[in-house]
Amino acid sequence: MTSRYILQTALLVYFSTTVLAMNYNLLRFQLSSSSVECQELLLQLNGTSKDCLKDRMNFKIPEEIQKSQKFQKEDIVLVTLEMFQKTSDIFRRNLSSMGWNESIVENLLATLHWQKEHLEEILEDIMQEENFTWDHRTLLHLKRYYLRIVRYLKAKEFSVCAWTIVQAEILKSFFFLDKLIDSLPN
Amino acid sequence: MLALLSATTLVLVAGVPWMLPAAAGGTNLKSPQNVEVYIVDDTFILRWNRSSPSVRNVTFSADYQIHENGAWLQLPGCQSVASTECNFSSVKLNVYEEIKLRIRAKEGNNTSPWRYVDSFTLFEKAQIGPPKVHLEAEDKAIIVNISPPGTKGGGMWASDSSGFIYSLDIWKNSSSGERKTKTVYSRDKIYELSPETTYCLKVRARLLPRKTGAYSPVYCIKTAVENKLPPPENIQVEAKNQTYILKWDYAQENVTFHAQWLHAYLKKIPGDNSGKWKQIPNCKNVRTTQCVFPKNTFHKGIYLIRVRASDGNTTSVWSHEEKFDTQLQITLFPPVITMKPTNNASLRVYISAPGESENKPVNHLYPLIYEIVFWENTSNAERKILEKRTDFTFPQLKPLTVYCVKARALLQDERWNKSSVFSDIVCEKTKPGNTSKTWLIAGVCAALFSIPVVIYVMKLLFRCISYVFFPSSKPPSTIDEYFSEQPLRNLLLFTSEELTERCFIIENTNTITAVEETNQTDGEHKKYSSQTSQDSGNYSNEDESTGSKFSEEFLHQETE
């Protein structure tokens, strides 16, 4: 009799712990869908027929992101937050030269913001729970990368070609972001 | 040789104290100590301690280096400084770039060695200063307008200004007002205050992950007189089919309402966004305390909704800006359960999504877990289990008992706290338990026990066979017990070696041969009878043949 109850209690405890550990499953799902939506919206923004090859620039995306280094899940949350935040900052700048559909840009900003808010909530939880040592180095490299993009836009005075190049660069960064999201543990 | 060596050592020893001061310029000037970089917003300060606190005429100079092995440049604002700190805010540097600093003391022509500061970035050392706050009072609310710390449009926080999170502490100025802490946007409203009361507050900015800024100075303001027309309260949004229903509470009657929405991200951008509020369709000049608008008004995101009332003459202030997250409106449908009793008194449960699902195909993609409530039909004792699988078994239940199950779907994140309603209750009776399992265990045990038994039997058999077919020439041990004396043993045992004794018959050989031809037994007697008293004894064994052999041997010996 008791052995049967022991079995049931053990099952309950086991499943409870797996539920608590499953936090990142929902996050990963949300991040993936946000990333996909953002990329779709980015692709909807009209390209240009101008020849912008001469304006190409190597923004040097950080190596840690490019080589999908193994990050701890807390660091992944921080890095993805930074990427969504900075992408949103870029697309809030002067877009008048492009003549892009405003509602598409708004939807892009709304999706980025939505995901950012939820990442911030998770980050606040992480900060309360544990005294985690953050990977400041990767974060710093990311900040440098996005600063290069903004400086490039300013230097090119937000021209059509500059925006086209930046649009392509952001799409490229989303590619690496997807790989990062996939590396979130179960 | 020895003399030369001693001479050179003497010179060196004498010369060393003479040479060193020359390099240091006569006196021992030590480099500055405890060099620290102190940064708040866009103010960069270098601090250090004098190595020897004296009133000498010592100045300090610092350099900086951007790239490794690059040139050392003079740090502006830190050249020939007499005090123990200098301000180098005018340096034009990328705040995310690694730099190195070095500083040394100088007195006249003497300079100390360089004291180096480890490589760092200005950003990582920077602390967030106090933000600037501007307040406006309403009757039951205070409008807060926060400017981010640092210089506007540039400086340390140029890239991160939209990432600031502001937390505000507010309390009543009067009594022992309890402090409330809230997270606010840069342009926000504090609600649920009392009219005509003085409130004091202070704000600080935070940057994830670990930067927390200093508090602003305390600002106090008095709320206005209560307005005749209060704003609507308790704004809620519900999803229904293809529409959203916006509801609010309002005490007075005969008023019209006006609802607006705003993208929440616009609140994160410092600056005025009052012109960006947009009209919610079907929600202007409505007389009821609710309005219905289509779902496709809002793309996925977070929005703010506000409502105000108007009675023709006066308009109330805007209500609380309610945060509306489109994704929190998803409705989870209850799952469908089927149960099958299996052998050995177990119940197998299958969970499936509901057959028809109208909108929101994304629901199916959301990772779900199921909360299953399980009880015996007769008792009330319920067991709750959380399960991710959709096909599992309750094992080892009571046979021939009715068990009931109901389940609901949950979103896998307790933060979301979304659940469907419970499914219909499904009850099933378990099958009679067969004891196949116990038989199996018994069989296994029997097999285990039988192995040594079999081995023992085989051993016995082998012993039997070897006893019969391959006898050992060893005598049984019982013989040893009883017959321990040697001669008796010899008598009774068949030994390969015959114990013989030479004996000599001292008689005429002719007589002997003649006797030999007759009956053997008689011959033997005759032999004995002709013996003299000096009989050495002619023993014969039990075997008569050996006795005759012996005598034949003797005969051969005699004839030869």
Chai-1 contact restraints between the chains, C-beta under 6 A:
chainA,res_idxA,chainB,res_idxB,connection_type,confidence,min_distance_angstrom,max_distance_angstrom,comment,restraint_id
A,R4,B,Q396,contact,1.0,0.0,6.0,A-B,restraint_1
A,L12,B,I385,contact,1.0,0.0,6.0,A-B,restraint_2
A,F15,B,L386,contact,1.0,0.0,6.0,A-B,restraint_3
A,V19,B,L386,contact,1.0,0.0,6.0,A-B,restraint_4
A,M22,B,Q412,contact,1.0,0.0,6.0,A-B,restraint_5
A,N23,B,D413,contact,1.0,0.0,6.0,A-B,restraint_6
A,N25,B,P367,contact,1.0,0.0,6.0,A-B,restraint_7
A,N25,B,Q412,contact,1.0,0.0,6.0,A-B,restraint_8
A,L26,B,P367,contact,1.0,0.0,6.0,A-B,restraint_9
A,L26,B,Q412,contact,1.0,0.0,6.0,A-B,restraint_10
A,L26,B,D413,contact,1.0,0.0,6.0,A-B,restraint_11
A,F29,B,P367,contact,1.0,0.0,6.0,A-B,restraint_12
A,L78,B,P209,contact,1.0,0.0,6.0,A-B,restraint_13
A,Q85,B,G163,contact,1.0,0.0,6.0,A-B,restraint_14
A,D89,B,S162,contact,1.0,0.0,6.0,A-B,restraint_15
A,N107,B,H299,contact,1.0,0.0,6.0,A-B,restraint_16
A,L109,B,Y265,contact,1.0,0.0,6.0,A-B,restraint_17
A,A110,B,H263,contact,1.0,0.0,6.0,A-B,restraint_18
A,A110,B,H299,contact,1.0,0.0,6.0,A-B,restraint_19
A,A110,B,G301,contact,1.0,0.0,6.0,A-B,restraint_20
A,T111,B,K300,contact,1.0,0.0,6.0,A-B,restraint_21
A,H113,B,Y265,contact,1.0,0.0,6.0,A-B,restraint_22
A,W114,B,G301,contact,1.0,0.0,6.0,A-B,restraint_23
A,W114,B,I302,contact,1.0,0.0,6.0,A-B,restraint_24
A,E117,B,I302,contact,1.0,0.0,6.0,A-B,restraint_25
A,L123,B,L208,contact,1.0,0.0,6.0,A-B,restraint_26
A,W134,B,P209,contact,1.0,0.0,6.0,A-B,restraint_27
A,L140,B,Y96,contact,1.0,0.0,6.0,A-B,restraint_28
A,K143,B,Y96,contact,1.0,0.0,6.0,A-B,restraint_29
A,R144,B,Y96,contact,1.0,0.0,6.0,A-B,restraint_30
A,L147,B,S159,contact,1.0,0.0,6.0,A-B,restraint_31
